[in-house]
């Protein structure tokens, strides 16, 4: 599904360059659950932004499902990302002035899903995540774990091919974090490809494979414990 070849990201630094990613080669098959680990500043979130097609200022080749992302016009690349990628963030990024149900509807509106179908998908998702009773609440009325649950529901409601998660349990208690990883495993068993950035060894072990970054380089790849 995903193939990166010699992907590099850098910023000018005096007469030279400061590299955030160096010669990254990566293959992710459809249906895999991959964890990306490494210390702060290793390039993990930058890699996720490139995979999510948010960042275009890099060099190398990126193939997504046979599509050459590196050769696409910005509009086409953004459209490809909207169709296929769902994001889960550490900070939730819910819209505070929208209810749970309204937050879930947002990604569907970006994809021009008809109103009737949007309402049906939101209802099905609320039921699936056992949040029917919270559909009219605002994010500020929810716990951190509940907000992250809404964030994950919002990421999958448009049925993306891949979910990209950036420290998805970083702000949660350990028990809540375990619940989120169980949910990810269930989604993965259902066929969703997942790539998560994490500092947690326990979270990394939830997937199939662990890729370690250091100073922008891929320094190791191994099967998850």
SVG drawing of the C-alpha trace seen along z (x, -y; Angstrom):
<svg xmlns="http://www.w3.org/2000/svg" viewBox="-31 -31 59 42">
<polyline fill="none" stroke="black" stroke-width="0.4" points="0.0,0.0 2.8,-2.5 6.3,-2.6 8.8,-5.3 12.2,-5.5 15.0,-7.8 12.6,-10.3 14.4,-13.2 13.3,-16.3 15.6,-19.2 15.7,-22.9 18.4,-25.5 21.0,-25.9 23.6,-28.5 25.5,-27.3 24.2,-23.8 21.1,-21.8 19.6,-20.5 18.1,-17.1 14.9,-15.9 14.6,-12.7 17.5,-11.0 17.2,-8.4 14.0,-6.8 12.9,-3.6 9.7,-2.1 7.1,0.4 3.8,0.9 1.4,3.6 -2.3,3.3 -3.7,4.6 -0.4,4.1 -0.2,2.4 3.1,0.6 4.6,-1.3 7.2,-4.0 9.4,-4.7 12.4,-6.7 13.5,-9.6 12.1,-13.2 13.4,-14.9 14.0,-11.6 11.6,-12.6 8.6,-10.5 5.9,-13.2 7.5,-14.6 7.3,-11.1 3.6,-10.9 2.9,-14.3 4.5,-13.1 2.6,-9.9 -0.6,-11.8 0.1,-14.1 0.1,-17.2 3.7,-18.0 4.9,-18.4 8.3,-20.0 10.5,-16.8 12.4,-14.9 12.3,-11.3 9.5,-9.0 6.2,-8.2 3.8,-5.7 0.4,-5.2 -1.6,-2.3 0.3,-2.7 -0.2,-6.5 3.0,-8.6 2.3,-11.1 5.7,-12.8 4.6,-13.7 1.1,-15.0 -0.2,-18.5 -1.1,-19.8 -4.8,-19.7 -4.7,-16.0 -2.4,-15.0 -4.8,-16.6 -7.8,-14.8 -6.0,-11.5 -5.2,-12.0 -8.8,-12.9 -10.1,-9.8 -7.8,-7.3 -6.2,-8.7 -7.7,-9.1 -5.8,-10.9 -5.8,-10.4 -4.0,-13.0 -2.6,-13.1 -4.4,-16.4 -7.7,-15.1 -8.3,-18.2 -12.0,-18.1 -14.0,-21.2 -15.1,-22.6 -18.2,-24.4 -19.6,-21.2 -21.3,-18.3 -20.0,-14.8 -22.3,-14.0 -21.4,-17.2 -17.7,-16.4 -18.2,-13.0 -20.0,-14.6 -17.1,-17.0 -14.9,-14.5 -18.0,-13.3 -18.8,-16.9 -15.2,-17.2 -15.9,-14.1 -19.2,-15.4 -21.2,-12.6 -24.9,-13.3 -26.7,-14.6 -28.9,-11.4 -25.9,-9.2 -24.0,-11.4 -26.7,-11.1 -26.9,-7.3 -23.1,-6.9 -23.0,-9.1 -25.8,-7.1 -24.0,-3.8 -20.7,-5.1 -22.2,-6.4 -23.8,-3.0 -20.6,-1.1 -18.6,-3.2 -21.4,-3.1 -21.6,-6.9 -25.3,-7.4 -26.0,-8.9 -23.2,-11.4 -24.0,-12.5 -25.3,-16.0 -22.4,-16.7 -19.5,-19.0 -15.9,-18.0 -15.4,-20.0 -18.0,-17.8 -16.1,-14.6 -13.2,-12.9 -9.9,-12.6 -10.5,-8.9 -14.0,-9.8 -12.5,-12.6 -9.9,-10.3 -12.7,-7.7 -14.5,-10.4 -11.3,-11.3 -10.8,-7.7 -14.5,-7.4 -14.0,-10.6 -10.9,-9.1 -12.7,-6.0 -16.2,-7.2 -15.2,-7.9 -13.8,-4.3 -10.2,-5.3 -7.7,-2.8 -5.1,-3.8 -5.2,-5.4 -2.2,-7.5 -2.0,-8.0 0.4,-10.4 0.9,-9.4 -2.8,-8.4 -2.6,-7.6 -0.1,-10.2 -2.7,-12.2 -4.5,-9.2 -4.3,-7.1 -2.8,-3.6 -6.1,-1.8 -7.6,-4.2 -4.5,-3.7 -4.9,0.1 -8.6,-0.3 -7.5,-2.5 -4.9,0.1 -7.5,2.8 -9.7,0.7 -6.8,0.3 -6.2,4.0 -9.9,4.7 -9.9,2.1 -6.7,3.7 -8.3,7.2 -11.1,5.7 -8.7,4.8 -7.7,1.2 -4.0,0.4 -2.6,-1.4 0.6,-3.4 1.2,-4.8 3.9,-7.0 4.6,-6.1 7.1,-6.4 5.3,-3.5 6.9,0.0 3.5,1.5 1.7,-0.4 4.5,0.5 4.0,4.2 0.3,3.9 1.2,3.9 2.9,6.3 6.2,4.5 8.3,1.8 10.3,-0.8 12.8,-2.8 14.0,-6.3 17.0,-8.1 18.3,-11.5 16.1,-11.1 17.4,-7.7 15.6,-4.3 18.0,-2.5 16.1,0.8 13.0,2.8 11.7,5.7 8.7,7.8 6.6,6.5 7.2,8.4"/>
</svg>
